[in-house]
Each structure stands twice: as structure tokens, then as C-alpha cells.
Amino acid sequence: MKLLLVEDEAMLSKSVSKGLRLLGYAIDCAFDGEEALELYALNEYDLMILT
């Protein structure tokens, strides 16, 4: 399952993405809406997490 995590706090993004990777998820991280839209246009995601 491929996930997109959108979180502007670097430490929280790092922590959440690390935990999800340990659970076996493929994850991309974006730090703002603009970056998230760019990633979304280039990739297919099963789930987007907005925090």
C-alpha cells in the first residue's frame, strides 16, 4: 500500500513516516499542500494522510 503523508512539522513527519515504514507501508512525505499536489499528480496513492 502506497501512502502520501502531508505534515508541515518535520519531526512529526519523520516520526510518523518511520513508524509506517516499519509496518511495511511505502510512504512519500510532503511538507505543504503545493508539494502534496505535485506528488499526487506524479504518483498513484492508496491513501493520503493530512495532518
C-alpha positions in Angstrom: 0.0 0.0 0.0 1.4 3.4 -1.0 0.7 6.4 1.2 1.2 10.1 1.0 1.7 11.9 4.3 1.2 15.7 4.4 2.7 17.2 7.5 4.4 20.6 8.0 6.2 19.7 11.2 9.4 18.0 10.2 9.9 16.0 13.4 6.3 14.7 13.4 6.5 13.8 9.7 9.8 11.9 10.3 8.4 10.0 13.3 5.1 9.0 11.6 6.7 8.0 8.3 9.3 5.9 10.1 6.6 4.1 12.1 4.6 3.5 8.9 7.6 2.2 7.0 8.3 -0.3 9.9 4.8 -1.6 9.4 5.6 -2.2 5.8 4.0 0.7 4.0 5.6 2.6 1.1 5.3 6.3 2.0 6.1 9.7 0.4 6.1 12.8 2.5 5.1 16.4 1.6 5.5 19.4 3.8 2.8 21.6 2.3 -0.2 21.5 0.0 1.7 22.5 -3.1 4.3 19.7 -2.7 1.5 17.3 -2.0 -0.3 18.2 -5.2 2.9 17.7 -7.2 3.5 14.3 -5.7 -0.2 13.3 -6.2 0.0 14.3 -9.9 3.1 12.1 -10.4 2.1 9.0 -8.3 -0.9 6.8 -7.5 -1.6 6.6 -3.8 -3.9 4.2 -1.9 -4.3 6.7 1.0 -3.4 10.3 1.7 -2.9 11.4 5.4 -3.4 15.1 6.0 -2.4 16.3 9.5 
